[in-house]
């Protein structure tokens, strides 16, 4: 009986599901979209699929710092909502859009550095050309991605995650239809091959943004959140957003750069390893990225209760998030252990080359082993989200970024110094990953975030 009562209380499982589930579904839609794009391109050949993974991730690396800064919009909006300062929620969003506009030319200026980074790894010449082409198109359309992200963070902070889910669904449908038409030249559209997928993604992001804009400027939001009066510059809110968002942006940038380096290091071991890695990490993203929706939910709920100084409910929210995450992870583990061959065969090309069977067998073993670290992923995302919601973004940055770069160094050493095989290196990588949740747990239990919140709460929710 107590179990069900706890789940219905503030910060209980019911509230976590109400806030997080639309975001989990939204992140699942986005992941499914990228997954389907890679599946389409895999039919053209392994180099196309590998290029879509590395080129797409490189675009995420390039803009993820700016999106990371914008992401703190969620916590600031939630804190203002918890403090019952609703008009300032939209003012936070206005500052986020200003940051997005200023970030776009900076992102484009990073294009040569991104090309250099991708070319520094020993991948095939065909994959290198395709991944740069894929990356360039996505980066040119990144202003739409950043705007969509800013508005999504605003609605998440308000707890209106269903709006984000609806927008994501509109983007998903648009992208899937156009990706199929552009990639294969269907229904009168020109066949664009590798160029079609990123153009479809940009179109889908624009469709999602239109849904968010229509809701933001609706009568309900104009009256309740003053969305028609928020378009002005606030030095205090902008500086707080940047100050608090910088650690988050740096963290996500370093994490994504490490993830990209890790994949390219595996790719450098030859076509068989590159194809197996692309298959494994495609399914890994299907499993892991939806959990980011749970992390966002934890940030929003914890931020709201800390803004209201209800620390007991904030703590309860963490345990509720872990309960939800463990159930989700259990489903993924069953799939990874039970049907890895079926999962790998999804990426079978129309005309399999001599390396395909080796790649498939290696991918099956890697997917099965990945079930081990899926079991601890929910602990990582929930505690990291809670620390961000509490304003302890610097600690979250050091812990999560540190763990990713430790993995990169270990993988590089195992391949280049100890000359180990791909599967042996992957085993060590997975085992190391299972240790990392402990550091986030200890940081939260240490309670340092209380002192950080007490020292910064006034600037966070007050406007000049």
N, C-alpha and C positions, 0 to 999 in steps of 0.2 A: 504494500500500500504506500509506504514511504517513497518507493522508487517512482511511482506515478505522480505523487504529489510534488516531488522535486522537479520532475520533468515539466510540470505545469506552472511552476513558479517563475519569477523574473530571472532570466538567464538560463532557463531550463531548455530541454531538448525541443519542446514545441516552438519556442521563440527562435532557437537556432535554426530549426528547419524552415520556419517562415521567412527568415532573412536569408539564410544560406542556400536553400534548395533552388530558388530561382537563379542564383548566381552560379551554383554548381551546374545547373542545366544550361545556363548561358555560356559558361566556359566549355561545357561539353559540346555545344553547338559549334563554337569557334574551333575547337580541336577537331571535331568531325569534319569541318570544312577543310582545314589544312590537310587532314588525313585523306579525304576524298581527292583533293588536288594531286597529292603524291601518288595515289592509286591510279588516277588517270594518266599521269606522266610516266608511271612505271610500265605502262603498256607500250610506250615509245622506246623504252630501253632503260637499263640500270643507271646510266649516266644522267638521264633526265630526272629520275627519282632522287638520286643522291644530290644533284644540283639544287632541287627544290628544297631539300632539307637544309643544306648548308647555306644557300642563298637566302632562304627565308629567315633562318636563325640570325644571319649576319645583319639583315635589316632590323630585326628585333634588338640586336645588340646596339646598333647605331642609334636608335631612337629610345631605347629602354631607359636611359638615364633621364631624359626629359619626361617620359611617361611616369617614371618613378617619382619625380618631383611632383608632378600633377596628381599622382595617386594619393598623396597626403590630403587631398581634397576630401576624401572619404572620412578620415578621422576628424578633420576640422568641422565639416558639416555635421557629423554625428555629435561632436562636443557642443556645438552651438545649439543643436536641436535639444540635447539633453539639458542645456542651460536655459531652454525656452526663449532663445533669441533667434526666432525663425527668419526674420528679414535678413540677417547676416549670412544665412546659409547660401542664398543666391549671390551675395557679394563675394563669398569665397569662390564660387564658380566663375564669376567674372574675372577674378584675378588668375584663375587657372587657364582661362582662354587667352589672356594676355601673355602668359608664360608660353603657351603653345605657339602663338604667333611668332614670338621672339626666338623660339627654339628651332623653327623650321629651317631658316637659312644656316644655322649652326650645324644641323643634321646633314644638310647637303654639302657643307664644307668638309665633312668627314668622309665623303665618298672615296677620295683617293687613298686615304689611310685604310679604309675597309678593303679596297681592292688589293692593296699591298699585303694586308694580313691574310686574306684568303689565298694569295699567290705564294705565301711563304711556306705552305705545307705541300708535301709531295703527293698531290692528287693527280689523276689523269688530265691530260690537256683538254680533252672533250668536256669533262666535268667542270674544269676551271672556267672555260668560256661560257658555258650554260649557267653556272651559278652566279657569275658576275652580271649576266644579262637579266636574270631573274631578280637579283638584288636591286639593280639600278631602277627598274620599273617600280618596284615596291617603295623604294626610298622617295621617288618623285611624288608618289601619292601619300606620303606619310603625314602631311598636314591634316588630311581627312581623318587618318587614324588617331592623331593626337586630339583633335576636336571631339571625336566620338568617345575617346577615353575620358576626357575631362567631364563631359556631360554624364557618362555612365557612373563615374565616381560620385558625382553630385547626387544622383538618384539613389545610389547605394548608401551613402551617408544618411539620407532621409529614411532609409529602410524600404524604399519603393523599388525593390529588386525585380518585381514582376515587369515593371516598365522596361528595365534593362533586358530582361529575357525576351520580351516581345520584340524589341528593337533587334536583338541578336538573331531571332528567328527570321525576321524580315531580311536581314543581311545574309543569313545562311541560304535561304531560298534563292535570292538574287545571285549569289556567288556560284552556287551549284549549277544553276541553269546556264549561266554565262561561261563558267569554266568548261562545262561539257561542250558547249557550242564553239568556244574559241579554240580549245585544245584539238578537237577532232574535225572542226569545220562543218558542223551540223546546222540544219535549218537555214541554209543560205548564208551563214556567217563564214568569214574567211578562216582557214586553218592557220592558227598562229603558233602552234606547238608550245614551246617553253614560255613565250611571251603572253599566251592567253591566260594562264593561271593567275599571274599577279594582276593583270588588268581586271579580271573577274573579282579578285579580292578587294581591290580598290572600289569597284562599283558596289560591292556588298557593304563595305564600310560606309559609303555615302548613303545607301538606303537605310542603314541602321541609324545614322546620324539624323536623317530626316524624321524618323519616328521619335527620337529623343527631343528634337527641337519642337515638334508639334505639341508634345506633352508639356515641355517647359514653358511655352508661351500660351498654354491653355488658360481659360478663365480661372479654373481652380487654383492654379499655381500663381497666377498674377495676384489674386486676392490674398492667398495664404502666405506666400513667400516673397511677394513684391518682385517678381521676376522681370517686370517691365521697368523697374527703377534701380536695378542693380549695376547698370553698365557705367561704372565709374572706377577710377583707380583708388585703391586704399593702400597706402604705404605700409601701415601696420600689418594688415592681413597678408599682403604680398610678401613682406619680409618674413613673417611667421611661416607662411606656406613654403617659401624657399628654404628657410633655416631648418624646418622640420622635415621637409621633403628631400633635401640634399642627401642625407644618409640613406633614405629609402631608394632614391635614384641611383646613388653610387652602388648600393648593395645589389640592386637588380642588374645594373650594368655589369658589375664584376661577376655576378652569378652567370649571366647569359654569355659573357665573354669566355668564362671558364668552360661552360657547357659547349660552346662552339669549338674551343680549343680541344676539348676532350674528344668530340666527334671527329674533327679533322685529324687528330692524332691516330685514332682508329682507322680513318680513311687512308692514312699514309701507309698502312700495312698491306695495301694491294686491293684490287677490285673485289675479291671475295669478301675480305674484311669490311670494305666500304659498304657493299650491298647489304651484308648481314647487319651491320651497325645501323644503316638507314631503316631497315625493317624493324629492328629491335626498338630503336628510339622513336619510331613512329607510333608503335604500340605503347611505349613508355609514356609518351605525351598524352595519348588517349587515357591512360590510367592516372597520370599525375596532374595534368592541367586542371581537370574538374575540381581537384582538391584545393586549388587556388581560390575557387569560389567559396570554399569553407574558410580559408584564411581571410578572405575579404569580409565574410560574415563575422568572424571573430573580431576583426579590427573594428567593424561598425558597432557591434553590440558592446564590446568592452569599452570602446571610446565613449559610447552613449552613457553607460553606467558610471564610468569614471568622471565624465562631465557632470553627472548628477551626484557625484561622491558616494555612490552606492557600491562600495568595494566588494561586498559579499556577493552581490549579483554578478559583478565582473568576474570573480573567481568561479562562480557556478557556470558561467558561460563557457569557460575553458573546458570544464569537464563534459559539458553537453556537446561541445564541438568534437571532443575526442571520441565520445560514444558514436556520434554520427559517422566520423571518419573511419573508425574501426569496422563498422558494418559495411561501408563502401569498399574498403580495402579487402575485406573478406571475399567479396564478389569477384574483384579483380584477381585475387590469388587463385581462386578456383579456375578462372579462365586461363591464366598463365600456366598453371600446372597441368590442367586437364586437356586443353586443345591447342598447344603451341604450334603444331604442324598446320592446323587450319588457319591460324592467324598469319603464319609466314606465307602460306600459299596465296593469300589475298593479293600479294604484290608480284605474283608470277607474270612475267612479260608475255606478250603475244607470241614472240619467237625466242624461247629461252636459249641462251648461249651455253657453252660447255661449263662455265663457272656457276651457273644458276644452282645446280644441285648442291654444290659445296656451300654456297652462300646460304641456301635454305636450311641445310643441316646445322650450320653454325648459328643461324638466327634462332632456330628452335631451342638450342641449348641456352642461348643468352636470354631468351624470353622466359624460359622456365626458371632460371636462376634469379631473374629480376623480381620474382614473387617474394623473395626474402626482404628486399628493401621497401617494397610496396607496403609491407606490414608495419613499418615505422613512419611512413610518410605523413600520416595524419597527425602524429605528435609534433612533427617539425612545423607543419603549416599552422596548426592551432596556436602553439606557443609563440611562433614568430608573429602571427597576426595580433595576438594579445599584447605583445611588447610594443608593436607599432601603435595600436589603439591607445595604449597608455602613454605614448610619447617617447618611449625608450628606443627610438629608431637607430641610434648609433650602435647600441649593443647588438641589436638584431642584424645590423649590417656586418659587423665584425665576425659574428658567429657563423652566419649563413655563407658569407663570402669566403671566410677562412676555410670552411669545410670543402667548398667547391674547388678552391685552388690547391688544397692539399691533394685532392683526387687527381687534378691535372698533373701535378708534380710526380705523384706515385705512378700514374700511367706512363708518363714520359720516361721515367727511370726504368720501369719494367720492360718497355719496348726497346729503348736505346742503349741502356747500360747492361741490364741483366739478360736481354735478348729472349724474353719469355713469349710464349704463344698468346694469341688473342684471348682464348678461353681462360687461361690461367690469370691473365691480367684482369679480366672481367670479374673473376671470382674475388680477387683481392679488393677491387673497387666496391663491389656490393657489400662485402663484410665491413669495410671501413665506414660505409654510409650508415650502417645500423647503429654506430656509436654516437653519431652527431646529435640526436634529440636530447641527450643527457645535458648538454651545455645550455640549451635553450630553457630546459626545465629548471636548472639550477639558477639561471639568471632571474627567472620569474619568481621563484621561491625566495630568492635573496631580498626581494622587495625594493631594489634600488629605484624602480620606476615610481614609487610613491614620492620620493624626494624630488625626482625630476618633474613630476606632475605638479607638486605643490609650488615649485619655483617658477613654473611657466604657464600655469593655468590662466592667469589673468590676461596676458598678451594673446593667448590662443583664442579666446572667445570675445575679446573686446576690440572694438573698432575705434580708430581715431575720430 
